[in-house]
Amino acid sequence: MSSRRAIESAKQVLALCSATDPWFPKPSQATVLAWAEHIDRTNFARDELLEAVRTFYSAGGDCRPRPGDIINAAKSTRNDRFMRQPLEAIYAHRDAIDERLAGRIEETADTLSLDRAIETKYRRPDMNPLTVPCPYDGCRAIPGKRCTSARQPMNGYHPTRIDAAKAGRHLPPGGTA
Ligand SMILES: [Zn+2]
């Protein structure tokens, strides 16, 4: 059974389709419920779905939208919006994903008792270069800002900054890390 939220969204989405397209069939309760099931599989807010209906009809074409068309339109709008954010926000998002992945890879390696030596590059970072300024002359990024090369944000960090971060981190008791 679909959520109340999804059913209400489905009603409004279908109502907007009808309002936009006079030939759109009047939706039956079964149609509303079927659309709600698709909507429930996503986390789109009602406004995003209504905007997706507008996007769909703005694009033209001669077919009636089906649930997948509206969901795809909502996805691409969300993606566009994401890509228009300042680069820093995009990088922060990617860093968060990288960190989650690194954590998962390490856990999997633990479970499988893989040799540390072959996965050192995937180790969960125990220091964060973002917490220290970059000492590299051509960069000098302040804490919290990514390293830049020729004014473009880099994917990694200058080696001297990584060294600085390593020097600044706290070693585990008795550990040599
Ligand atoms: Zn740097």
Boltz pocket constraint, residues with backbone or C-beta under 6 A from the ligand:
constraints:
  - pocket:
      binder: B
      contacts: [[A, 134], [A, 135], [A, 136], [A, 139], [A, 140], [A, 141], [A, 146], [A, 147], [A, 148], [A, 157], [A, 158], [A, 161]]
      max_distance: 6.0
